[in-house]
Structures are given as structure tokens and as C-alpha cells.
Amino acid sequence: MKRWFFLLPAALLLSTGIMAQTRKIQFEKYTLPNGLTVILHQDKTAPVVAVTTLYHVGSKNEDTARTGFAHFFEHLLFEGSENIKRGEFDKYVTNAGGALNANTSQDRTFYYELLPSNQLELGLWLESERMMHAKIEQVGVNTQREVVKEEKRQRIDNQPYGTILIEVLKRAYKVHPYRWAPIGSMEHLNAAQLDEFINFYKTFYVPNNCVLSIAGDIDIAKTKQLIAAYFGPIAKGTKPINRPDVVEPPLGGEVRDNVEDNIQLPAVIQAYRAPKQTSDEYYAFNVLSTLLSGGESSRMNRILVDEKEMAVAAFAIPYFNEDAGLFINYALPNMGFTPEALEASMDSVINDLKVNLVSEKEFQKVQNQIESEFVSSNATMAGIAESLANYQVYFGDANLINTEIDKYRKVTRQDLMNVAKKYLNKENRVVLYYVPKAK
């Protein structure tokens, strides 16, 4: 399944991940008696449908002694159910000509099926089976433990720079559950007993902790009837859901460290503390990231890669979550340049933002770039369904899919300077040098 804890591919997505479109997305939202939130978007331009479920559970909801549960369940809940044999979940979708996947973050777990529209009922049945009575059995737990271990070895332990997110988080946060990445601890998963997995499922995989978002070639009235039939009988969850309300104290000064890795080129990572994604400053940060690394003409690429030729690559990554955020600058030095020299140049790019307003011309270019990216960001039914669910869960307003562009249009050049001055300071950051392991 698709994952969220490897940083570099996410960098490219997050830096252009702002959503909007040229046409208004019409949708209907309602709630079943058991608490399930349903969002329906009809689009008959192609005979396809996306059936998605977003569970409001991620790694931040885990017990400190049982980290990795949310991501583990992303795997485990493809094992089967009372009516789906082990290993058959995927086959139902692929045999119908569809595709499926899932992903986990620190705040959510998301599942989806992309199907021909005449297979809508199949998608609803599969997701209702996942929610109603998935099989949490020792054989499945044992199997998926090994799958997760292998995934960690391939994507993190043996992947160059694969541990960046893990190393950043554990230094950037001291008390908040964001201090660990979704992959969690293999020791915790090994120590967990079957009843702990069952309790996790009964706590979080309940209708009142889920948004069912469907987009595509559907008949609204018929879809509502099917949803009532498949999801209406599922009981509302009664166990208390852990929503951390921890307030992370100030970082208290710059944190610096070296991390040895199996790499050829070193890397410089600067992770600045930033506000949560629902803050007003969130939009200025996203504009700022596009200014710094949104394409070949962006500042970091133009100055560090092209003009000074100090870096092989450079990115600015807005890593925002429900409770807090990070603004991560990442660069690989070119041959002949030390990490120290590259870091100094990275600082000079950031410091210029604090003392000089972005020019009108450059600012307009970035705004145009953001709006053009908006056009394609919700070009698929899966993208629309996921956006609607995200906006509903994180902002409490699914209609942001239509109105969020206005928030970006309100960002000013002064706003960019203000967030740079307020947050992009040494006392508010973690700096890591990734260096080749000593031979």
C-alpha cells in the first residue's frame, strides 16, 4: 500500500498540494444516525466512481508504548472479514477492473477503491465489511507484522535518507505524539497482544469516526439507499477516542545533530516549528514553499542549484498536521561544497525573505503558478473524494474545496515576510547533517 512516512516523494507532493479548481464542485453531505458522515459528488463525464473512507485516526492517537498501530491497521484491514476470505479483498476489486490502495499519516487513515461506476455497490460492500466486522485474528496479525517489518527495511532502514522524517520528528517534538512517525516501533508491534489490536479496531474503526466520501458517475438517490443498507446497521462506537490535547512547549533553542547513513552525498535538513494546518498562517507558508521550491525558477533552485551551483537539489517542504506543523528545508551539496557552506547559503535565502519584500513580479508569478496547479489537483474522482473528506475532517468545512482558493488570494507579500520573521529563526529549528557512514 502507498505510504506517508518517506519524506522525499512527499516533498514533491506537499509543495504543490494546495487544492482548488476552475469549476464549482457540487456535493451533498449528511450524517447517518450512527454518526457516519457521508459526502456525495456526482460527475457523469466518465463511467467511474471513487469510494473512499477516511478514519480520523493516525499515529498521534496511539499509546506511547504501542506506536505503529495506525499504520499496521492500514495493512491488517485488507486481511478480510467474516464474509471476505483472507487474501480475497484485493481480488474483488481487480477482478471488477478497479484499483485500490490506502495510506496513513499522523492524523488519519485513508482507504479507497476506484471502480467502474456499475460496481459502486461492490465498493460499498467492501468498505462496510472493513468497518463492520473485519477479521482481527492471530494469523493475520502475524502475517502483517512481517509485511510491515519488510516494508520498514526497504523504505526506511535501507533507503538513502529514508530516516529523515523519523530523525526530525523525535527532535522537533518532546511531548506531543507527533514525535514519532507513522511507521512506529517494531518492538511495540511485536509486544502487542491480540486483544490490544481488537480494542484498537473497536475504538477507532467506527462510523462516528469516519467520513465516507464518494465521487463519480452515481445516482444520488440510489446511492443513498445503498449506503443506508450497507452502513446503517453498523453500531455507533462507544469507546472514548483519544484526541491528544498536549501543548508542545517552545523548542528552547536550535537543536543540531549529525546522522550517519548509507549515502554518497551528505544532506542538510532544517526543520522549523510552524503552526497547525488550520491556522491563518498556513496559507502564507504554502505560498512561501512555492516561492522557494516550486519549480526550476524558484528561489532555492535558482540560487543554490543554478547560480551558485552549491546544491544538487533543494526543497522547501510545508509539513503541516492537525495540531502542529513543520517547515522543512532540505538540500544536497554539490561536489566540492561542505554541508556548512551549503547551510550558510540556505540561511541567506531565508534571511532575505525577512528583510526584503518579494517583488510584485515574482509574487504574481507564484500566485499564477499556484492557481494553475489548482486546476489539475482535483482532476480525478479520487482526488475530489479525498479532498472533500480532508476538508470535512480537518477544517469542518467540505466546501473549502470551492472556497480555499480565496484564502490563498488574500495572502500578501507582507504576510510572507511576517511568517519568515516569526518562525524561520535558528532558535525555532532542528538542523541535521546527514553524512556518509565512516568506512
C-alpha positions in Angstrom: 0.0 0.0 0.0 1.0 3.6 -0.5 2.8 5.1 2.5 3.2 8.5 4.0 6.4 8.3 6.1 9.1 8.5 3.4 9.8 12.2 3.1 11.3 12.9 -0.3 8.4 11.8 -2.6 6.1 13.6 -0.1 8.1 16.7 -0.6 7.2 17.0 -4.2 3.6 16.4 -3.5 3.3 18.7 -0.5 5.0 21.6 -2.2 2.2 21.6 -4.8 -0.6 20.1 -2.7 -3.0 23.1 -2.5 -6.4 22.3 -3.9 -8.9 24.2 -6.0 -10.4 24.1 -9.4 -11.9 26.3 -12.1 -15.4 24.9 -11.7 -17.5 24.5 -8.6 -17.6 21.1 -7.1 -21.2 20.3 -6.2 -21.7 17.8 -3.4 -24.2 16.7 -0.8 -23.3 16.0 2.8 -25.3 14.3 5.5 -24.9 12.1 8.6 -26.4 8.7 9.4 -27.9 8.0 12.8 -24.8 6.0 13.8 -22.6 9.1 13.2 -21.2 8.2 9.8 -20.6 11.4 7.7 -21.4 10.9 4.0 -20.3 13.2 1.2 -21.5 12.5 -2.4 -20.3 14.2 -5.6 -22.0 13.3 -8.9 -20.0 13.6 -12.1 -21.2 11.7 -15.1 -18.4 12.7 -17.5 -16.9 9.2 -17.3 -18.3 5.8 -16.0 -16.1 5.6 -13.0 -16.6 6.0 -9.2 -14.3 6.5 -6.3 -15.4 5.0 -3.0 -13.3 6.3 -0.1 -13.3 6.1 3.7 -11.3 8.4 5.9 -10.9 7.3 9.5 -9.8 10.1 11.9 -7.0 8.0 13.4 -3.3 8.3 12.8 -0.1 7.7 14.7 -0.8 10.6 17.1 -3.8 8.7 18.5 -1.6 5.8 19.6 -0.4 4.7 23.0 3.2 5.7 23.6 4.0 2.1 24.3 2.2 0.8 21.1 3.4 3.1 18.3 2.8 1.9 14.8 -0.7 0.7 15.3 -2.5 3.1 12.9 -0.1 2.2 10.0 -0.3 -1.5 11.0 -4.1 -1.4 10.7 -3.8 0.0 7.2 -2.3 -3.4 6.3 -4.3 -5.6 8.6 -7.7 -4.4 7.3 -7.0 -5.9 3.9 -6.8 -9.3 5.5 -10.5 -10.0 5.2 -13.7 -10.1 7.2 -16.5 -12.5 8.2 -17.6 -12.6 4.6 -14.3 -12.0 2.8 -11.7 -14.8 2.9 -8.1 -14.0 3.7 -6.4 -12.6 0.6 -9.6 -12.0 -1.3 -10.1 -8.3 -0.6 -7.9 -7.1 -3.4 -9.2 -9.7 -5.9 -12.8 -8.4 -5.7 -11.6 -5.0 -6.9 -9.1 -6.1 -9.5 -11.5 -8.7 -10.9 -14.0 -5.9 -11.4 -11.5 -3.8 -13.4 -10.7 -1.5 -10.5 -7.8 -0.5 -8.3 -7.4 0.1 -4.6 -4.9 1.5 -2.1 -4.6 3.1 1.3 -2.3 5.5 3.2 -1.6 6.5 6.8 -0.5 9.8 8.3 -0.1 11.1 11.8 -3.7 12.3 11.7 -5.7 9.9 9.5 -6.0 6.5 7.8 -7.5 6.6 4.3 -8.8 3.8 2.1 -10.1 3.9 -1.5 -11.4 1.9 -4.4 -11.5 3.1 -7.9 -14.2 1.2 -9.8 -16.3 1.2 -12.9 -19.5 3.0 -11.9 -21.6 -0.1 -12.3 -19.5 -1.6 -9.4 -20.4 1.1 -6.9 -22.2 -1.5 -4.7 -19.1 -3.7 -4.6 -17.1 -0.8 -3.2 -19.8 0.0 -0.5 -19.9 -3.7 0.5 -16.1 -3.9 0.8 -15.9 -0.8 3.0 -18.9 -1.8 5.1 -17.2 -5.2 5.7 -14.0 -3.4 6.7 -15.9 -1.3 9.2 -18.5 -3.8 10.5 -16.6 -7.0 11.1 -13.0 -7.1 9.8 -11.2 -10.2 11.0 -8.7 -9.4 13.7 -7.0 -12.8 14.1 -3.6 -14.0 15.2 -2.7 -15.4 11.8 -3.4 -12.1 10.1 -1.6 -10.2 12.8 1.5 -12.4 12.4 1.5 -12.1 8.7 1.2 -8.4 8.6 3.8 -7.9 11.3 6.3 -9.4 8.9 5.0 -7.4 6.0 5.4 -4.1 7.9 8.9 -5.1 9.1 9.9 -5.8 5.5 8.5 -2.5 4.4 10.4 -0.7 7.0 13.6 -2.4 5.9 13.1 -1.5 2.3 11.6 2.0 2.6 13.4 3.4 5.6 16.3 1.4 7.0 17.9 0.6 3.6 16.7 3.6 1.7 19.2 6.5 1.4 17.9 9.4 3.6 14.9 7.2 4.5 15.1 8.0 8.2 14.9 11.8 7.8 11.3 12.1 9.0 11.9 9.9 12.0 15.1 11.8 13.0 13.5 15.2 12.5 10.3 14.4 14.5 12.0 13.0 17.5 14.0 16.2 17.9 11.3 18.7 16.9 8.7 17.4 19.4 9.3 16.4 23.0 5.8 15.8 24.4 3.4 15.7 21.5 2.7 12.3 19.8 4.0 13.9 16.6 7.4 13.0 18.0 7.2 9.6 16.3 6.5 8.7 12.6 3.6 6.6 11.5 5.8 3.5 10.9 6.2 3.4 14.7 8.2 0.8 16.6 8.6 -2.8 15.5 9.3 -3.7 19.2 5.9 -2.3 20.1 4.1 -4.3 17.4 5.9 -7.5 18.5 4.9 -7.0 22.1 1.3 -6.3 21.4 -1.3 -8.9 22.2 -4.3 -9.8 20.0 -6.8 -8.2 22.4 -4.9 -4.9 22.0 -5.4 -5.0 18.3 -9.1 -5.8 18.7 -9.6 -2.9 21.1 -7.9 -0.5 18.7 -10.3 -1.6 15.9 -13.4 -1.3 18.1 -12.2 2.2 19.3 -11.3 3.9 16.0 -12.9 1.9 13.2 -16.4 3.0 13.9 -18.9 5.0 11.8 -18.8 8.1 14.1 -15.0 8.3 13.4 -15.3 8.1 9.7 -16.1 10.1 6.5 -17.5 8.1 3.6 -16.8 10.2 0.5 -17.9 9.1 -2.9 -17.3 10.8 -6.2 -18.2 9.9 -9.8 -20.9 8.6 -12.1 -23.6 7.9 -9.4 -27.3 8.3 -9.0 -27.6 10.2 -5.7 -30.9 8.7 -4.6 -29.9 5.2 -5.3 -26.5 5.7 -3.7 -28.2 6.9 -0.5 -30.3 3.8 -0.4 -27.3 1.6 -0.8 -25.4 3.4 1.9 -28.3 3.1 4.3 -28.5 -0.6 3.6 -24.8 -1.3 4.0 -23.7 1.2 6.6 -27.0 1.9 8.5 -26.9 -1.3 10.6 -23.4 -0.7 11.9 -23.4 0.3 15.5 -22.1 3.6 16.7 -18.8 3.4 18.5 -19.0 3.8 22.3 -15.3 3.7 23.4 -13.6 7.1 24.1 -11.4 8.3 21.3 -8.0 9.6 22.3 -7.6 13.1 20.9 -4.3 14.5 22.2 -4.6 18.0 23.6 -0.9 18.3 24.5 0.6 21.7 24.1 4.2 21.4 22.8 6.5 23.8 24.7 8.9 26.1 22.7 11.9 24.3 21.3 14.1 26.3 23.6 16.9 26.9 21.1 18.4 25.4 18.0 18.8 21.6 18.0 21.7 20.3 15.9 22.9 16.8 15.2 24.7 14.6 12.7 23.1 11.4 11.4 25.3 8.7 9.7 23.6 7.0 6.8 24.5 4.7 3.9 24.7 7.6 1.4 27.2 9.0 -1.0 26.2 12.7 -0.7 25.6 14.4 2.6 22.4 16.3 3.1 21.4 19.4 5.1 17.9 19.4 6.8 16.5 22.5 8.5 13.1 21.8 10.2 11.4 24.9 11.6 8.5 24.7 14.0 5.3 26.0 12.3 1.6 26.4 13.2 -1.1 23.8 12.6 -2.8 23.5 9.2 -6.0 25.2 10.2 -4.2 28.4 11.2 -4.4 31.6 9.1 -0.6 31.4 8.6 -0.9 28.0 7.0 -1.7 29.6 3.6 1.2 32.0 3.7 3.5 29.1 4.4 2.2 27.2 1.4 2.8 30.2 -0.8 6.2 30.6 0.7 7.1 27.0 -0.1 6.1 27.5 -3.8 8.2 30.6 -3.9 11.2 28.8 -2.5 11.0 25.4 -4.4 8.0 25.4 -6.7 9.8 24.6 -10.0 13.0 25.4 -11.8 12.7 29.2 -11.4 12.0 29.0 -7.6 14.5 30.7 -5.4 16.2 27.7 -3.8 16.6 26.1 -7.2 17.7 29.2 -9.0 20.2 30.4 -6.3 21.5 27.2 -4.8 21.4 24.9 -7.8 21.8 27.1 -10.8 23.6 30.3 -9.9 25.9 29.2 -7.0 26.0 25.5 -8.1 26.3 24.6 -4.5 23.4 22.1 -4.4 22.4 19.1 -6.5 18.8 19.6 -5.3 16.9 21.8 -2.8 13.4 21.8 -1.5 11.2 23.7 0.9 8.5 21.4 2.3 5.4 22.5 4.3 4.8 19.6 6.6 1.5 20.6 8.3 -0.6 18.4 10.5 -3.8 18.8 12.5 -2.2 20.0 15.8 1.2 21.5 14.6 3.4 21.9 11.6 7.0 22.0 10.4 8.6 23.9 7.6 11.4 21.8 6.3 14.3 23.0 4.1 16.3 20.2 2.5 19.3 20.3 0.2 22.1 18.0 -1.1 25.5 19.7 -1.5 27.3 19.5 -4.8 30.8 18.1 -5.1 33.3 20.4 -3.5 30.9 22.1 -1.1 30.6 21.2 2.6 27.3 21.0 4.4 28.3 24.0 6.4 28.8 26.1 3.3 25.5 25.0 1.9 23.7 25.7 5.1 25.0 29.2 5.1 23.6 29.8 1.7 20.3 28.3 2.6 20.2 30.7 5.6 20.9 33.6 3.3 17.9 32.7 1.1 15.7 32.6 4.1 17.1 35.7 5.7 16.4 37.7 2.6 12.7 37.0 3.0 12.8 38.7 6.4 14.3 42.0 5.2 13.1 42.3 1.6 9.5 42.1 0.3 9.1 39.7 -2.5 8.9 41.7 -5.7 5.5 42.2 -7.3 6.6 40.3 -10.4 7.9 37.3 -8.5 4.8 37.3 -6.2 2.4 37.3 -9.2 4.3 34.5 -10.8 4.0 32.4 -7.7 0.3 33.2 -7.4 -0.2 32.3 -11.1 1.7 29.1 -10.5 -0.5 28.1 -7.5 -3.7 28.8 -9.4 -2.6 26.8 -12.4 -1.7 23.9 -10.1 -5.2 24.1 -8.6 -6.7 23.3 -11.9 -5.3 19.8 -12.0 -5.3 19.0 -8.3 -8.9 17.8 -8.3 -8.9 16.5 -11.8 -9.8 12.9 -10.8 -12.8 11.4 -8.9 -10.4 10.0 -6.3 -8.8 13.4 -5.8 -12.2 15.1 -5.3 -13.4 12.4 -2.9 -10.3 12.7 -0.8 -10.3 16.5 -0.8 -13.9 16.6 0.4 -13.1 14.2 3.2 -9.9 16.0 4.2 -11.6 19.4 4.4 -14.5 18.0 6.4 -12.3 16.3 9.0 -9.6 18.9 9.4 -11.5 22.1 8.8 -15.1 21.0 9.5 -16.0 22.5 6.1 -16.1 20.3 3.0 -17.0 23.4 0.9 -13.4 24.6 1.2 -12.9 22.6 -1.9 -14.6 25.5 -3.7 -13.5 28.5 -1.5 -10.0 27.8 -0.3 -8.5 29.4 -3.3 -9.8 32.7 -1.9 -7.7 32.3 1.2 -4.6 32.0 -1.0 -5.5 35.0 -3.0 -5.7 37.0 0.2 -2.0 36.2 1.1 0.1 39.3 0.7 3.8 39.9 0.2 3.9 41.2 3.8 2.4 38.0 5.1 5.3 36.1 3.6 7.7 38.4 5.4 5.8 38.1 8.6 5.8 34.3 8.8 9.5 34.3 7.8 10.3 36.7 10.7 8.2 34.9 13.2 9.1 31.3 12.5 12.2 30.9 10.4 14.7 31.5 13.1 17.5 29.5 14.5 16.1 29.1 18.0 13.0 27.6 16.4 14.6 24.8 14.3 16.2 21.4 14.2 19.3 21.1 11.9 20.5 17.8 10.8 23.5 16.9 8.7 23.2 13.5 7.0 26.7 12.2 6.5 28.1 9.0 4.9 28.9 6.3 7.4 32.6 6.1 8.2 34.2 3.2 6.3 
